Amino acid sequence: MSASILILGACGQIGTELTLALRELYGNEAVVASDIREGGEELMNTGPFELLDATDYTALEDVVMHYEVQEIYLMAAMLSAASEKFPERAWNLNMNSLFNVLNLAKEQKIDKVFWPSSIAVFGKHTPKERTPQRTIMEPSTVYGISKQAGERWCNYYHRKFGVDVRSVRYPGLISWKTLPGGGTTDYAVEIFHEALNQNSYCCFLKDDAKLPMMFMEDAIKATIQIMAVAEESISVRSSYNLSSMSFSPAELAASIQTHLPDFKISYDPDFRQEIAATWPSSIDDSVARKDWGWSPKFDLEQTTAIMLQKLKEKR
């Protein structure tokens, strides 16, 4: 049975929307979704699905061979806040799944790999404003350490074995279609749900915790775009900086108040604020723009309007 693309972690926040976008682009049968659990109705009903543990090399290889997979998008991961609660489990999932995919490519069983990194690779000594592509990295979380290690392994496999691996460092992602999965920037999705449900929100970050963010549609666009460009366009084999907008919880609340004037926000920072404090406020993504023509479409005002409208329609 022939398909060309396999998504690992297809039921997650990014994986769900990426799978549907790729199916729309390349045809339903060309994109195999997989995860350790079943996903939503649309994901399950629009194309092939396999229950699959990305850390099980033999099972993964079987699926690759069965569907004649050429490209893998490895979206399976435990995110920053969840990883702090289960550090060894997070390390095992985040690293072993990557090794499995890189080794399949090394053995020429697949042609191309997408693996996402994150702004979590940066640390408290990284320049906060317009963080450059190459800079000091001292991640303070299990998630960030696994992503930094993953970047180095991706670069190594490309240099040593010629593996065509491509990566972007996602900022915080905002989506109306799927709920976030245990990250430090989850507030930026939760706030919209609570604004419509309660007209108020208690934020787990400080009011001025400014972080790089991106509307999910832009993140999906970047992912598909970097995988579609010619191999010689890719100069970075660790991971590309990716940027769209930066804002604080107070600025996001103010944006919501332009639509819902009575909306109230309060603050009760928890352990996630300590993580956020080590991350950049804004990102310089000029290398991605130069190499493969990246540019975002959505700003804070557009994102706020779309999130509120779409979530209202869903209700």
PAZAPA-4460 file (N, C-alpha, C; in steps of 0.05 Angstrom, whole numbers, plus 32768, in hexadecimal, padded with zeros to 4 digits):
% residues 315
    n_x    n_y    n_z   ca_x   ca_y   ca_z    c_x    c_y    c_z   seq   type   mol
   8011   7FE8   8000   8000   8000   8000   8012   8019   8000     1      M     A
   800E   802B   7FEE   8020   8041   7FEA   8015   805B   7FF6     2      S     A
   8025   8067   8007   8020   8083   8010   803B   8090   8011     3      A     A
   803C   80AA   8012   8057   80B6   8011   805F   80C3   802B     4      S     A
   804B   80C9   803C   8051   80D9   8055   8046   80CA   806D     5      I     A
   8056   80CA   8082   804D   80BF   809C   8050   80D4   80B1     6      L     A
   803A   80D9   80C0   803B   80EC   80D7   803B   80DC   80F1     7      I     A
   8050   80E0   8101   8052   80D4   811C   8048   80E9   8130     8      L     A
   8036   80E1   8141   802A   80F5   8154   8015   8105   8146     9      G     A
   8005   80F8   8135   7FF1   8106   8124   7FD9   8110   8134    10      A     A
   7FD6   8106   814D   7FBE   810F   815C   7FC4   8126   816F    11      C     A
   7FDC   8130   816F   7FE3   8147   8180   7FDA   8161   8174    12      G     A
   7FE1   8177   8182   7FD8   8192   817A   7FE1   8199   815E    13      Q     A
   7FFA   8195   8158   8004   819C   813D   7FFE   8185   812A    14      I     A
   8002   816C   8133   7FFF   8155   8122   7FE4   8153   8114    15      G     A
   7FCF   8159   8123   7FB4   8158   8118   7FB1   816A   8100    16      T     A
   7FB8   8184   8104   7FB4   8197   80EF   7FC8   8193   80D8    17      E     A
   7FE0   818A   80DE   7FF3   8184   80C9   7FEA   816D   80B7    18      L     A
   7FDF   8158   80C4   7FD6   8141   80B5   7FC0   8149   80A1    19      T     A
   7FAC   8159   80AB   7F96   8161   809A   7F9F   8174   8084    20      L     A
   7FB3   8185   8089   7FBD   8197   8075   7FCC   8188   805F    21      A     A
   7FDC   8174   8068   7FEB   8164   8054   7FD8   8152   8043    22      L     A
   7FC3   8148   8050   7FB0   8138   8041   7FA2   8149   802C    23      R     A
   7F9C   8162   8033   7F8F   8175   8020   7FA2   817A   8009    24      E     A
   7FBB   817C   800E   7FCF   8183   7FFA   7FD6   816B   7FE8    25      L     A
   7FDB   8154   7FF4   7FE6   813D   7FE5   7FD2   8126   7FE1    26      Y     A
   7FBA   8129   7FEC   7FA6   8113   7FEA   7FA5   8103   8004    27      G     A
   7F8C   80FA   800B   7F88   80EC   8025   7F99   80D3   8028    28      N     A
   7F9A   80C3   8012   7FA8   80A9   8014   7FC6   80AC   8015    29      E     A
   7FD0   80C3   800E   7FEE   80C8   800D   7FF9   80CD   8029    30      A     A
   7FE8   80D2   803D   7FF1   80DB   8057   7FE7   80C8   806D    31      V     A
   7FF9   80B8   8079   7FF2   80A6   808F   7FF5   80B4   80A9    32      V     A
   7FDF   80B6   80B8   7FE1   80C0   80D4   7FE7   80AA   80E7    33      A     A
   7FF6   80B0   80FC   7FFB   809B   8111   7FFF   80A8   812C    34      S     A
   7FF8   8099   8140   7FFB   80A2   815C   7FF7   808A   816E    35      D     A
   7FFD   808E   8188   7FF9   8078   819B   7FDC   8077   81A4    36      I     A
   7FCC   808A   819B   7FAF   808A   81A1   7FA0   8094   8189    37      R     A
   7F86   808E   8188   7F77   8098   8171   7F71   80B6   8174    38      E     A
   7F6C   80C3   815D   7F68   80E0   815D   7F4B   80E7   8158    39      G     A
   7F46   8100   8151   7F2B   810A   814C   7F20   80FE   8133    40      G     A
   7F05   8102   8130   7EF6   80F6   811A   7F01   80FD   80FF    41      E     A
   7F07   8117   80FB   7F10   8120   80E0   7F2A   8113   80D9    42      E     A
   7F3D   8112   80EC   7F57   8105   80E7   7F54   80E8   80E0    43      L     A
   7F43   80DA   80EF   7F40   80BD   80EC   7F31   80B5   80D2    44      M     A
   7F1F   80C7   80C9   7F0E   80C0   80B3   7F18   80CA   8098    45      N     A
   7F2D   80DA   8097   7F35   80E5   807D   7F4C   80D6   8070    46      T     A
   7F58   80C2   807D   7F6E   80B4   8071   7F78   809E   8083    47      G     A
   7F8D   8090   807A   7F98   8079   808A   7FA2   8082   80A5    48      P     A
   7F9E   8070   80B9   7FA7   8075   80D5   7FB3   805C   80E0    49      F     A
   7FC9   805E   80EE   7FD6   8047   80FB   7FDB   804E   8119    50      E     A
   7FD3   803B   812B   7FDB   803E   8147   7FF8   8036   8148    51      L     A
   8009   8049   8151   8026   8044   814F   8035   8053   8165    52      L     A
   8047   8045   8173   8059   8051   8186   8073   8059   8178    53      D     A
   8078   8073   8177   8090   807D   8167   80AA   8074   8173    54      A     A
   80AA   806A   818C   80C3   8060   8198   80C8   8042   8192    55      T     A
   80B5   8036   8184   80B8   8019   817D   80C2   8018   8160    56      D     A
   80DC   8013   815D   80E9   8014   8142   80DD   8000   812F    57      Y     A
   80D9   7FE7   8139   80D0   7FD2   8127   80B4   7FD8   811D    58      T     A
   80A2   7FE1   812F   8087   7FE8   8127   8087   7FFF   8113    59      A     A
   8098   8013   8118   809B   802A   8106   80A4   8021   80EB    60      L     A
   80B9   8011   80EA   80C4   8007   80D1   80AF   7FF7   80C1    61      E     A
   809E   7FE7   80CF   8089   7FD8   80C2   8075   7FEA   80B4    62      D     A
   806D   8000   80C1   805A   8013   80B5   8067   8021   809D    63      V     A
   8081   8029   80A0   808F   8036   808A   8090   8024   8071    64      V     A
   8097   800A   8076   8099   7FF7   8060   807D   7FF1   8053    65      M     A
   8069   7FEE   8064   804E   7FE7   805B   8043   7FFD   8049    66      H     A
   8047   8016   8051   803B   802D   8041   804F   8039   802D    67      Y     A
   8067   802E   802C   807C   8039   801A   8080   8057   8020    68      E     A
   8084   805D   8039   8086   8079   8042   80A1   8085   8039    69      V     A
   809F   809E   802F   80B7   80AD   8026   80BF   80C3   803A    70      Q     A
   80AB   80CF   8047   80B1   80E5   8059   80A3   80E0   8074    71      E     A
   80B1   80E7   808A   80A6   80E5   80A4   80A6   8101   80B1    72      I     A
   808F   8108   80BD   808D   8120   80CE   808B   8116   80EA    73      Y     A
   809F   811A   80FA   80A0   8110   8116   8094   8125   8129    74      L     A
   807A   8124   812F   806D   8137   8140   8068   812C   815C    75      M     A
   806F   8113   8161   806B   8107   817C   8080   8112   818F    76      A     A
   8077   811D   81A5   8089   8129   81BA   8079   812E   81D3    77      A     A
   8087   812F   81EA   807C   8139   8202   8085   8155   8206    78      M     A
   8073   8168   820A   8079   8185   820A   8085   818E   8224    79      L     A
   808B   81A8   8226   809B   81B3   823B   8090   81AF   8257    80      S     A
   8077   81B7   825C   806C   81B5   8277   8068   8198   827F    81      A     A
   805E   8187   826D   805A   816B   8272   8074   815D   8277    82      A     A
   8089   8164   8268   80A3   8157   826B   80AF   815B   8286    83      S     A
   80AA   8172   8293   80B5   8178   82AD   80A9   8164   82C2    84      E     A
   8091   815B   82BD   8084   8148   82CF   808D   812B   82CB    85      K     A
   8094   8125   82B2   809D   8109   82AB   80B7   810A   829B    86      F     A
   80CD   8113   82A8   80E6   8118   8298   80F1   8100   8289    87      P     A
   80F2   80E9   8295   80FE   80D2   8287   80EC   80C8   8271    88      E     A
   80D2   80C8   8276   80BF   80C0   8261   80C1   80D4   8249    89      R     A
   80C3   80ED   824F   80C5   8102   823A   80DF   80FE   822A    90      A     A
   80F5   80F9   8237   810F   80F5   822A   810D   80DD   8218    91      W     A
   8102   80C7   8222   80FF   80AE   8213   80EF   80B3   81F9    92      N     A
   80D8   80BF   81FC   80C7   80C4   81E4   80D4   80D7   81D1    93      L     A
   80DE   80EE   81DB   80E8   8103   81C9   8101   80FB   81BB    94      N     A
   8113   80EB   81C8   812C   80E4   81BB   812B   80CA   81AB    95      M     A
   811E   80B5   81B7   811E   809B   81A9   810E   809C   818F    96      N     A
   80F8   80AB   818F   80E8   80AE   8177   80F9   80BB   8161    97      S     A
   8109   80CF   8169   811A   80DD   8155   8130   80CA   814A    98      L     A
   813D   80BB   815C   8151   80A7   8152   8145   8093   813F    99      F     A
   812D   808A   8145   8120   8077   8133   811C   8082   8117   100      N     A
   8113   809A   8116   810D   80A7   80FC   8127   80AD   80ED   101      V     A
   813B   80B8   80FB   8155   80BE   80EF   8162   80A4   80E5   102      L     A
   8160   808E   80F4   816C   8075   80EB   815E   8069   80D3   103      N     A
   8144   806D   80D1   8136   8064   80B9   8140   8073   80A0   104      L     A
   8145   808D   80A4   814F   809E   808E   816C   8096   8088   105      A     A
   817C   8091   809C   8198   8089   8098   8199   806F   8088   106      K     A
   8186   805D   808E   8185   8043   8080   8177   8045   8065   107      E     A
   8170   805E   805D   8163   8064   8043   8148   8056   8040   108      Q     A
   813A   8053   8057   811F   8048   8055   810A   805E   8052   109      K     A
   8113   8077   8058   8102   808F   8052   8115   80A4   8046   110      I     A
   810A   80B8   8038   811A   80CC   802A   811E   80E6   803A   111      D     A
   810A   80ED   804A   810A   8108   8056   80FC   8107   8071   112      K     A
   8106   8118   8084   80FC   8119   809F   80F6   8136   80A7   113      V     A
   80DE   813A   80B3   80D9   8154   80C1   80D8   814E   80DF   114      F     A
   80E7   815E   80EE   80E7   815B   810B   80E6   8177   8117   115      W     A
   80D2   817D   8129   80D0   8198   8134   80E1   819C   814C   116      P     A
   80EF   81B3   814D   80FC   81BC   8165   80EA   81D2   8171   117      S     A
   80F6   81E2   8183   80E5   81F4   8193   80F6   820B   819E   118      S     A
   80E9   8221   81A5   80F7   8237   81B3   8101   822E   81CE   119      I     A
   80F8   8216   81D7   8101   820B   81F1   811F   8204   81F1   120      A     A
   812C   8204   81D9   8149   81FE   81D8   8159   8215   81E4   121      V     A
   814D   822D   81E6   815B   8244   81F0   815B   8245   820E   122      F     A
   816B   8256   821A   816D   8257   8237   816F   8273   8241   123      G     A
   8175   8276   825B   8174   8291   8268   818B   82A3   825E   124      K     A
   81A1   8297   8253   81B7   82A8   8249   81B5   82AD   822B   125      H     A
   81A0   82A2   821E   819B   82A8   8202   8191   82C5   8200   126      T     A
   819A   82D4   81EB   818F   82EF   81E7   8170   82ED   81E6   127      P     A
   8162   82FE   81F5   8145   82FC   81F7   8137   8308   81DF   128      K     A
   8142   831E   81D5   8135   832B   81BE   8143   8323   81A4   129      E     A
   8132   831D   8190   813B   8315   8175   8151   8300   8178   130      R     A
   814B   82EB   8186   815E   82D4   818A   8168   82CB   816F   131      T     A
   8183   82CC   816B   818E   82C4   8151   818C   82A6   814B   132      P     A
   8190   829F   8132   8190   8283   812A   81A4   8272   8139   133      Q     A
   81BD   827D   813B   81D2   826F   8149   81D9   8280   8162   134      R     A
   81D6   8274   8179   81DA   8283   8192   81DE   8270   81AA   135      T     A
   81E1   827B   81C1   81E4   826B   81DA   81CA   825B   81DF   136      I     A
   81CD   8241   81E4   81B6   8231   81EB   81BC   8223   8206   137      M     A
   81AC   8229   821A   81AE   821B   8234   8192   8214   823D   138      E     A
   8185   8201   8230   8169   81FA   8238   8168   81F1   8255   139      P     A
   8153   81F9   8262   8150   81F2   827F   813B   81DD   8284   140      S     A
   812D   81D4   826F   8118   81BF   8272   8120   81A6   8264   141      T     A
   8113   8190   826C   8118   8176   825F   8110   8178   8241   142      V     A
   80FA   8185   823C   80F1   8189   8220   8106   8198   8210   143      Y     A
   8110   81AE   821B   8124   81BE   820D   813E   81AF   8209   144      G     A
   8146   81A0   821D   815F   8190   821B   815B   817B   8205   145      I     A
   8144   816E   8204   813F   815A   81EF   813F   8166   81D3   146      S     A
   8134   817E   81D1   8133   818C   81B7   814F   8195   81AF   147      K     A
   815F   819F   81C2   817A   81A7   81BB   818B   818F   81B2   148      Q     A
   8189   8179   81C1   8197   8161   81BA   818D   8157   819E   149      A     A
   8173   8159   819A   8167   8150   8180   8172   8160   8169   150      G     A
   8175   817A   816D   8181   818C   8158   819D   8182   8150   151      E     A
   81AD   817C   8165   81C8   8174   815F   81C9   8159   8151   152      R     A
   81B7   8146   8159   81B5   812C   814B   81AC   812F   812E   153      W     A
   8199   8141   8129   8190   8146   810E   81A7   814F   80FD   154      C     A
   81B6   8163   8107   81CD   816E   80F9   81E2   8158   80F4   155      N     A
   81E7   8147   8108   81FA   8131   8106   81F2   811D   80F1   156      Y     A
   81D9   8115   80F1   81D0   8101   80DD   81D1   810C   80C1   157      Y     A
   81CC   8126   80BE   81CF   8132   80A4   81EC   8132   809A   158      H     A
   81FD   813B   80AD   821A   813E   80A6   8227   8123   80A1   159      R     A
   8221   810F   80B2   822E   80F5   80B2   8222   80E2   809E   160      K     A
   8207   80E3   809B   81FA   80CE   808B   81EA   80DA   8074   161      F     A
   81EA   80F5   8071   81DB   8101   805B   81BD   8101   805F   162      G     A
   81B3   80FE   8077   8196   80FD   807C   818A   8118   8076   163      V     A
   8174   8119   8066   8166   8131   8060   8152   8137   8076   164      D     A
   815B   8143   808B   814A   814A   80A2   8147   8168   80A3   165      V     A
   812E   8171   80A8   8127   818D   80A8   8118   8194   80C1   166      R     A
   811C   81AC   80CC   8110   81B2   80E6   810C   81D0   80E9   167      S     A
   80F8   81D7   80F9   80F3   81F3   8101   80F0   81F3   8120   168      V     A
   80F7   820A   812C   80F2   820D   8149   80D7   821B   814C   169      R     A
   80C3   820C   8153   80A9   8218   8157   80A8   822A   816F   170      Y     A
   809B   8241   816C   8094   8251   8184   807B   8246   8191   171      P     A
   806E   8254   81A3   8054   824C   81AD   803F   824C   8197   172      G     A
   802E   8238   8196   801B   8235   8180   7FFE   8238   8189   173      L     A
   7FEE   8247   8179   7FD3   824D   8180   7FC0   8241   816B   174      I     A
   7FAD   8231   8175   7F9A   8223   8162   7F7E   8222   816E   175      S     A
   7F6A   8226   815D   7F4E   8222   8166   7F45   8206   8161   176      W     A
   7F53   81F6   8151   7F4A   81DC   814A   7F51   81C7   815F   177      K     A
   7F69   81C9   816B   7F72   81B4   817E   7F7B   81C1   8198   178      T     A
   7F79   81B3   81AE   7F83   81BD   81C7   7FA0   81B8   81CA   179      L     A
   7FAF   81C9   81D9   7FCC   81C5   81DD   7FD1   81AD   81EF   180      P     A
   7FEA   81A4   81EF   7FF0   818B   81FD   8004   818C   8213   181      G     A
   8004   81A1   8223   8016   81A1   823B   802F   81B2   8236   182      G     A
   802C   81C9   8229   8043   81DB   8224   8041   81F4   8235   183      G     A
   8057   8203   8235   8058   821B   8245   8048   8232   8239   184      T     A
   8042   8230   821F   8033   8246   8212   8015   823E   820F   185      T     A
   800D   8229   821C   7FF1   8220   821A   7FDC   8236   8222   186      D     A
   7FE5   8249   8233   7FD2   825E   823B   7FC7   826D   8223   187      Y     A
   7FD6   8270   820E   7FCE   8280   81F7   7FB8   8273   81E7   188      A     A
   7FB2   8259   81ED   7F9A   824C   81E2   7F84   824B   81F7   189      V     A
   7F8B   8244   820F   7F77   8242   8225   7F68   825C   8229   190      E     A
   7F76   8272   8226   7F6B   828D   822C   7F52   8292   821A   191      I     A
   7F53   8289   8201   7F3C   828D   81EF   7F24   827D   81F7   192      F     A
   7F29   8264   81FF   7F13   8253   8208   7F06   825F   8221   193      H     A
   7F17   8268   8234   7F0C   8272   824D   7EFF   828E   8249   194      E     A
   7F09   829D   8236   7EFD   82B7   8230   7EE0   82B3   8227   195      A     A
   7EDB   829F   8216   7EC0   829A   820D   7EAF   828B   8221   196      L     A
   7EBC   827A   8231   7EAC   826A   8245   7EA6   827A   825E   197      N     A
   7EBA   8288   8269   7EB8   8295   8283   7EBB   82B4   8282   198      Q     A
   7EC4   82BE   826B   7ECA   82DB   8268   7EE1   82E3   827B   199      N     A
   7EF1   82CF   8284   7F08   82D5   8295   7F1C   82BE   8292   200      S     A
   7F35   82C4   829A   7F4A   82AF   8298   7F5F   82B5   82AD   201      Y     A
   7F68   829F   82BB   7F7E   82A2   82CE   7F97   8295   82C0   202      C     A
   7FAB   82A6   82BB   7FC2   829E   82AB   7FD8   8293   82BD   203      C     A
   7FE5   827D   82B4   7FFB   8271   82C3   8016   827D   82BE   204      F     A
   8017   8292   82AC   802F   82A2   82A8   802B   82BE   82B3   205      L     A
   8040   82CD   82B6   803E   82E9   82BF   8033   82FA   82A8   206      K     A
   8028   8311   82AF   801B   8323   829B   802E   832C   8285   207      D     A
   8048   832E   828C   805C   8339   8278   806E   8324   826C   208      D     A
   8066   830A   826F   8077   82F4   8264   8074   82F2   8246   209      A     A
   8083   8303   8238   8081   8305   821B   8090   82EE   820E   210      K     A
   8082   82DF   81FC   808D   82C8   81EF   8087   82C8   81D1   211      L     A
   8098   82BB   81C1   8092   82B8   81A4   807A   82A5   81A0   212      P     A
   8068   82AC   818F   8050   829D   818A   804A   829B   816C   213      M     A
   8038   8289   8164   8031   8286   8148   8016   8279   8146   214      M     A
   8006   8283   8133   7FEC   8277   812D   7FF2   825D   811E   215      F     A
   7FE2   8248   8125   7FE8   822D   811B   7FEA   822B   80FD   216      M     A
   7FD9   823B   80EF   7FDA   823A   80D2   7FF5   8241   80C6   217      E     A
   8002   8255   80D3   801E   825C   80CB   8032   8246   80D1   218      D     A
   802F   8239   80E8   8041   8222   80EF   803E   820B   80DB   219      A     A
   8026   8205   80D3   8021   81F0   80BF   802D   81F8   80A5   220      I     A
   8029   8211   809D   8034   821B   8084   8053   8219   8083   221      K     A
   8060   8220   8099   807D   821F   809B   8087   8202   8099   222      A     A
   8079   81F0   80A6   8080   81D3   80A6   807E   81C7   808A   223      T     A
   8069   81CD   807C   8065   81C3   8061   8079   81D0   804E   224      I     A
   807D   81EA   8052   808F   81F9   8040   80AC   81EF   8042   225      Q     A
   80B6   81EB   805A   80D2   81E3   805D   80D7   81C6   8052   226      I     A
   80C2   81B6   8053   80C5   819B   8048   80C2   819A   8029   227      M     A
   80B7   81AF   801E   80B2   81B0   8001   80C9   81BC   7FF1   228      A     A
   80DA   81CC   7FFE   80F0   81DA   7FEF   8106   81C6   7FE8   229      V     A
   8116   81CE   7FD4   812C   81BE   7FCB   8141   81BA   7FE1   230      A     A
   814E   81A3   7FE2   8161   819D   7FF7   8177   81B2   7FF9   231      E     A
   8180   81BC   7FE3   8196   81D0   7FE3   818E   81EA   7FF0   232      E     A
   8174   81EF   7FF3   816B   8208   8001   816F   8207   801F   233      S     A
   8172   81EF   802A   8174   81EC   8047   8191   81EE   8050   234      I     A
   8198   8204   805E   81B3   8208   8068   81B6   8200   8085   235      S     A
   819F   81FE   8093   81A0   81F8   80B0   8194   81DC   80B4   236      V     A
   81A4   81CA   80BF   819B   81AE   80C3   8197   81A8   80E1   237      R     A
   819A   81BC   80F2   8192   81B9   810E   8174   81C0   810F   238      S     A
   816E   81DA   810F   8152   81E3   810E   8151   8201   8109   239      S     A
   813E   8209   80F9   813C   8226   80F2   812B   8235   8107   240      Y     A
   8135   824D   810E   8124   8260   811C   810B   8266   810C   241      N     A
   80F4   8269   8119   80DB   826F   810C   80CC   8284   811D   242      L     A
   80C3   8299   8110   80B6   82AE   811F   809D   82B8   8112   243      S     A
   808B   82C3   8122   8073   82CF   8118   806B   82E8   8128   244      S     A
   8065   82E4   8142   805D   82FA   8153   8067   82F4   8170   245      M     A
   8069   8309   8180   8070   8305   819C   805C   8316   81AD   246      S     A
   8052   830B   81C3   8041   831A   81D4   8042   830F   81F0   247      F     A
   8038   831F   8203   8035   8316   821F   8018   830F   8225   248      S     A
   8013   8301   823B   7FF7   82FC   8242   7FE6   8316   8244   249      P     A
   7FF2   832B   824F   7FE3   8345   8251   7FDC   8350   8235   250      A     A
   7FEE   834D   8222   7FE9   8357   8207   7FD4   8346   81F9   251      E     A
   7FD5   832C   81FE   7FC0   831A   81F2   7FA5   8320   81FE   252      L     A
   7FA4   8325   8218   7F8B   832C   8226   7F7F   8346   821A   253      A     A
   7F91   8359   8215   7F88   8373   820A   7F7D   836F   81EE   254      A     A
   7F89   835D   81DF   7F7F   8357   81C4   7F63   834A   81C5   255      S     A
   7F5F   8338   81D8   7F45   832B   81DC   7F30   8340   81E4   256      I     A
   7F39   8353   81F5   7F26   8367   81FF   7F1B   837A   81E9   257      Q     A
   7F29   837B   81D3   7F1F   838B   81BC   7F06   837E   81B0   258      T     A
   7F03   8363   81B5   7EEB   8354   81AC   7ED8   834F   81C3   259      H     A
   7EE2   834B   81DB   7ED2   8345   81F3   7EDA   8359   8209   260      L     A
   7ECF   8371   8209   7ED8   8387   821B   7ED7   8380   8239   261      P     A
   7EC6   836D   8241   7EC3   8366   825D   7ED6   834F   8266   262      D     A
   7EE5   8345   8254   7EF8   832F   825A   7F0C   8338   826F   263      F     A
   7F10   8326   8283   7F23   832C   8299   7F39   8317   829A   264      K     A
   7F51   831F   82A0   7F67   830C   82A4   7F74   8310   82BF   265      I     A
   7F7B   82FA   82CC   7F8A   82FB   82E5   7FA3   82E9   82E2   266      S     A
   7FB5   82EA   82F5   7FCF   82DC   82F2   7FD5   82CC   830B   267      Y     A
   7FDD   82B3   8307   7FE6   82A2   831D   7FFD   8291   8312   268      D     A
   8015   829D   830F   802B   828E   8302   8033   8275   8311   269      P     A
   8038   825F   8302   8041   8246   830D   805C   823E   8302   270      D     A
   8063   8225   8303   807E   821C   82FA   8083   8222   82DD   271      F     A
   806E   8226   82CD   8072   822C   82B1   807D   8248   82AC   272      R     A
   8079   825A   82C0   8085   8275   82BE   80A4   8273   82BF   273      Q     A
   80AE   8261   82CF   80CB   825E   82D1   80D7   8254   82B6   274      E     A
   80C8   8243   82A8   80D0   823A   828D   80CF   8251   827A   275      I     A
   80B9   8260   827A   80B5   8276   8267   80CB   828B   826A   276      A     A
   80D4   828F   8283   80E8   82A4   8289   8103   829E   827B   277      A     A
   8107   8285   8274   8121   827E   8267   811F   827F   8248   278      T     A
   8107   8284   823E   8103   8284   8221   8105   82A0   8215   279      W     A
   810B   82A2   81FB   810D   82BC   81EE   80F2   82CB   81ED   280      P     A
   80F3   82E5   81E9   80DC   82F6   81E5   80D5   82F9   81C8   281      S     A
   80EA   82F8   81B7   80E6   82FA   819A   80FC   82EC   818C   282      S     A
   80F7   82E4   8173   8109   82D2   8164   8111   82DF   8149   283      I     A
   812A   82DD   8142   8134   82E5   8128   8133   82CD   8116   284      D     A
   8121   82CD   8102   811F   82B6   80F0   8128   82BD   80D3   285      D     A
   813B   82D0   80D1   8144   82DA   80B7   8150   82C3   80A6   286      S     A
   815D   82AF   80B2   8169   8299   80A3   8154   8289   8095   287      V     A
   813E   8283   80A2   8128   8274   8096   811B   8284   807F   288      A     A
   8119   829E   8084   810D   82B0   806F   811F   82B0   8056   289      R     A
   8139   82B1   805A   814C   82B2   8044   814E   8297   8036   290      K     A
   8150   8281   8045   8155   8266   8039   813D   825B   802A   291      D     A
   8125   825D   8036   810E   8250   8029   80F4   8261   8029   292      W     A
   80F9   827C   802B   80E3   828E   8026   80CD   828F   803B   293      G     A
   80D4   8288   8054   80C0   8288   8069   80B6   82A5   806F   294      W     A
   809C   82A8   8072   8091   82C0   807E   8075   82BA   8089   295      S     A
   806F   82C4   80A2   8055   82BE   80AE   803F   82CF   80A3   296      P     A
   8027   82C6   80A7   800F   82D5   809D   7FFF   82E3   80B3   297      K     A
   7FFF   82D6   80CB   7FEC   82DF   80E0   7FFA   82EE   80F6   298      F     A
   7FEE   8306   80FE   7FF8   8314   8116   7FE4   8310   812D   299      D     A
   7FE9   831E   8143   7FD9   831A   815C   7FBC   8321   8157   300      L     A
   7FB7   8338   814A   7F9B   8341   8146   7F8B   832D   8135   301      E     A
   7F98   8323   811F   7F8A   8310   810E   7F86   82F6   811D   302      Q     A
   7F9A   82ED   812C   7F98   82D4   813B   7F81   82D5   814F   303      T     A
   7F7F   82EB   815E   7F6A   82EF   8172   7F4F   82EE   8165   304      T     A
   7F4B   82FC   814F   7F31   82FD   8142   7F29   82E1   8138   305      A     A
   7F3C   82D2   812C   7F36   82B8   8121   7F30   82A4   8138   306      I     A
   7F40   82A5   814D   7F3C   8292   8164   7F20   8296   8170   307      M     A
   7F18   82AF   8175   7EFE   82B4   8182   7EE7   82AC   816F   308      L     A
   7EEA   82B3   8155   7ED5   82AC   8142   7ED2   828E   813F   309      Q     A
   7EE8   8280   813B   7EE7   8263   8136   7EDD   8254   814F   310      K     A
   7EE6   825C   8167   7EDE   824F   817F   7EC0   8253   8185   311      L     A
   7EB6   826B   817E   7E99   8271   8181   7E89   825F   816E   312      K     A
   7E93   825C   8155   7E85   824A   8142   7E85   822D   814C   313      E     A
   7E9B   8224   8158   7E9D   8209   8162   7E89   8204   8178   314      K     A
   7E83   8219   8188   7E71   8216   819F   7E54   8213   8195   315      R     A
***
